[in-house]
Amino acid sequence: MMCIAAMRNMTAAIKGRNALEAAGIRCTIVSLEPTLTKRGCAYGLSFACAYLEKAKSVLSSRRINYGEILGGS
């Protein structure tokens, strides 16, 4: 199962991708329909939900803001 961390813009998505990949989490930048998120985020980082907690930890420690997580619980 794949999770998507919604990002506000492409710059945040690129920074997030670099941080996750440096931590060993393979991810891809994806386009989101802005109506899918509460904040209208247009980009997201798609990664395996098995890495959800680690991904949130990495993004938080690098101070990379993300909106909601789609597909995770």
C-alpha positions as CSV (number, residue, x, y, z in Angstrom):
1,M,0.0,0.0,0.0
2,M,1.2,3.5,-0.9
3,C,0.9,6.6,1.3
4,I,1.2,10.2,0.0
5,A,2.4,13.1,2.1
6,A,0.8,16.2,0.7
7,M,3.2,19.1,0.1
8,R,2.4,22.8,-0.4
9,N,4.7,23.3,-3.5
10,M,7.2,21.7,-5.7
11,T,10.2,23.1,-3.7
12,A,9.0,21.4,-0.5
13,A,8.3,18.2,-2.5
14,I,11.9,18.2,-3.8
15,K,13.4,18.8,-0.4
16,G,11.2,16.1,1.1
17,R,12.1,13.6,-1.6
18,N,15.8,14.3,-1.1
19,A,15.4,13.9,2.7
20,L,13.5,10.6,2.5
21,E,15.8,9.1,-0.1
22,A,18.8,10.0,2.0
23,A,17.1,8.1,4.9
24,G,16.7,5.1,2.6
25,I,13.0,5.6,1.8
26,R,12.2,5.4,-1.9
27,C,9.6,7.9,-3.0
28,T,8.3,9.7,-6.0
29,I,6.9,13.2,-6.4
30,V,3.3,13.0,-7.7
31,S,0.7,15.6,-8.8
32,L,-2.4,15.8,-6.6
33,E,-5.8,17.1,-7.4
34,P,-6.0,20.1,-5.1
35,T,-9.5,19.1,-4.0
36,L,-8.1,15.9,-2.4
37,T,-6.6,17.8,0.5
38,K,-7.9,20.4,3.0
39,R,-5.2,22.9,2.1
40,G,-5.4,22.4,-1.7
41,C,-1.9,20.9,-1.9
42,A,-0.9,20.2,-5.5
43,Y,2.1,17.9,-5.0
44,G,2.8,14.9,-2.8
45,L,5.5,12.4,-2.0
46,S,4.4,8.8,-2.6
47,F,6.1,6.1,-0.6
48,A,5.3,2.7,0.9
49,C,3.1,2.9,4.0
50,A,5.4,0.5,5.7
51,Y,7.7,3.6,6.1
52,L,5.0,6.0,7.3
53,E,6.4,6.6,10.8
54,K,10.0,6.8,9.7
55,A,9.0,9.2,6.9
56,K,7.1,11.5,9.3
57,S,10.1,11.5,11.6
58,V,12.5,12.3,8.8
59,L,10.4,15.2,7.5
60,S,9.8,16.6,10.9
61,S,13.5,16.4,11.9
62,R,14.4,18.3,8.7
63,R,11.6,20.8,9.3
64,I,10.0,20.0,6.0
65,N,6.3,20.8,6.4
66,Y,3.7,18.6,4.9
67,G,-0.1,18.6,5.0
68,E,-2.0,15.5,5.5
69,I,-1.0,11.9,4.8
70,L,-3.3,10.2,2.2
71,G,-3.6,6.5,2.4
72,G,-2.1,6.1,5.9
73,S,-3.9,5.6,9.2
